[in-house]
């Protein structure tokens, strides 16, 4: 009996230690993400982040593991946007959604943080990203796809993604034809989306 209790105690201790390690990794990743988004919003630099500043794969996966946390940090806001906008699509579509968010970051008319970009317009119910104010639950339903979305978010924040959209600030599903699209220059296409930027720098 004593051996059983010893084993149980060891298992509990191990679980607690692992949970503490994951929490520490998540805190580190969130801190790095804040620094990276601030730098991206002010400098506009496209060069990859130094290795010492970059978010690692294990750190990003430790953030919001169940896809149910409040959207109040860059990784969660960006990963959840990638997931809901393109969770059933190819990696190129997911990366392009991340490109648009990062292209908007710090631009006039958009937010200075990733969460600010993602949540823009919610007060007037005219969300820039429809998933954010469609009235449905934002909790992740497919863990594996969310892990992919977080990895794409990590690379985007580390400035390790090439811009598939060629500077686009807007996009739409290729199965719809919004009126505003005629006002802009189409910059790129992926399997699921079409991408645009303003003709003269004027925002919609």
JOHUMO-V547101 format. One record per residue. PHI is phi in radians with two decimals (none if undefined). NEAR is the number of other ideal C-beta (glycine too) atoms within 12 Angstrom. D_FIRST is the distance of its C-alpha to the first C-alpha in Angstrom with 2 decimals. Layout:
# JOHUMO-V547101
phi=<PHI PHI>
near=<NEAR NEAR>
d_first=<D_FIRST D_FIRST>
This chain:
# JOHUMO-V547101
phi=<none -1.09 -1.12 -1.09 -1.11 -1.09 -1.12 -1.09 -1.07 -1.13 -1.10 -1.11 -1.05 -1.11 -1.09 -1.11 -1.14 -1.16 -1.12 -1.13 -1.15 -1.11 -1.12 -1.14 -1.07 -1.10 -1.11 -1.10 -1.10 -1.10 -1.10 -1.12 -1.08 -1.07 -1.15 -1.20 -1.20 -1.12 -1.13 -1.15 -1.24 -1.77 -1.70 1.20 -1.26 -1.76 -1.20 -1.10 -1.24 -1.01 -0.97 -1.17 -1.68 -1.28 -1.38 -1.56 -0.99 -1.21 -1.15 -1.19 -1.24 -1.36 -1.46 0.85 -1.06 -1.67 1.13 -2.32 -1.30 -1.05 -1.52 -2.40 -2.46 -1.05 -1.11 -1.13 -1.08 -1.25 -1.11 -1.17 -1.15 -1.05 -1.07 -1.31 -1.39 -2.54 -1.14 -1.72 -1.80 -1.27 -1.05 -1.11 -1.17 -1.11 -1.14 -1.18 -1.08 -1.07 -1.01 -1.10 -1.04 -1.20 -1.14 -1.35 -1.02 1.43 -1.33 -0.98 1.65 -2.19 -1.38 -1.66 -2.27 -1.04 -1.12 -1.10 -1.13 -1.14 -1.56 -1.00 1.57 -1.15 -1.13 -1.68 1.02 -2.12 -1.10 -1.21 -2.03 -1.04 -1.09 -1.23 -2.31 -1.57 1.44 -1.67 -1.11 -1.71 -1.27 -1.11 -1.98 -2.23 -1.02 -1.11 -1.19 -1.22 -1.09 -1.12 -1.07 -1.16 -1.17 -1.12 -1.07 -1.02 -1.12 -1.12 -1.16 -1.38 1.02 -1.87 -1.77 -1.33 -1.45 -1.20 -1.71 0.98 1.49 -1.14 -1.98 -2.41 -2.74 -2.61 -1.10 -1.23 -1.55 -2.15 -2.35 -1.18 -1.07 -1.15 -1.07 -1.17 -1.43 -2.11 -1.59 -1.32 -1.82 -2.90 -2.38 -2.18 -1.05 -1.92 -2.22 -2.04 -2.16 -2.48 -2.43 -1.09 -1.24 -2.20 1.54 -1.36 -1.59 -1.34>
near=<7 8 9 10 11 12 13 14 14 14 14 14 14 14 14 14 14 16 16 15 17 23 20 18 26 30 20 26 38 34 22 32 42 28 26 40 39 23 29 37 29 15 16 16 17 19 15 20 28 16 11 12 26 26 43 26 21 20 31 40 28 31 45 37 26 19 31 17 24 14 33 20 34 45 51 41 43 52 48 44 43 46 40 34 37 37 30 20 26 19 24 25 34 39 37 42 47 52 42 44 51 48 36 42 39 25 27 14 20 28 27 22 34 42 33 29 37 43 31 31 20 23 10 10 13 14 22 32 38 23 27 28 21 14 11 11 12 30 20 28 18 15 19 16 27 35 28 31 42 46 33 41 47 38 33 47 47 37 29 29 32 19 27 32 34 21 28 33 36 36 42 30 22 20 10 14 11 18 10 19 25 14 17 26 22 23 27 30 21 30 20 27 34 30 33 30 30 24 17 9 14 14 20 24>
d_first=<0.00 3.79 5.36 5.13 6.43 8.63 9.92 10.71 12.45 14.29 15.40 16.69 18.43 19.99 21.22 22.72 24.40 25.83 27.11 28.73 30.35 31.74 33.07 34.73 36.32 37.61 39.16 40.83 42.18 43.59 45.27 46.80 47.96 49.76 51.58 52.50 53.85 55.85 57.37 58.15 59.76 62.04 62.87 63.09 62.13 60.99 59.72 56.02 53.91 53.18 49.87 48.67 49.33 48.20 45.11 42.76 41.26 37.69 38.91 40.81 38.01 35.78 38.36 38.00 35.35 35.40 39.17 39.00 39.74 43.06 45.93 46.59 46.36 48.42 45.78 44.60 48.20 49.45 46.56 46.64 50.44 50.24 47.61 49.55 52.97 52.20 48.69 50.05 52.62 52.95 51.83 55.49 55.69 52.58 53.96 57.34 55.88 54.25 57.66 59.38 56.96 57.37 61.14 61.38 59.42 61.84 64.88 67.38 66.49 62.79 59.80 58.95 55.24 53.51 52.24 55.78 57.19 54.71 55.07 58.86 60.81 57.99 59.82 62.77 60.65 62.36 59.40 60.14 56.97 56.85 53.08 52.79 54.70 54.64 52.58 49.66 46.06 45.71 42.03 41.47 40.93 40.63 38.15 39.59 43.12 42.13 40.65 44.06 45.83 43.88 44.77 48.41 48.27 46.93 49.81 52.31 51.28 51.34 54.83 53.81 55.22 58.83 60.66 61.12 63.15 65.82 65.52 65.06 64.29 64.17 62.98 62.81 61.52 64.16 64.24 65.86 69.14 69.10 72.53 71.57 71.04 74.84 75.18 73.10 73.10 70.64 68.90 66.40 64.70 61.31 60.21 59.36 61.33 64.74 65.07 67.86 69.21 72.13 75.62 76.78 73.62 73.83 70.56 70.22>
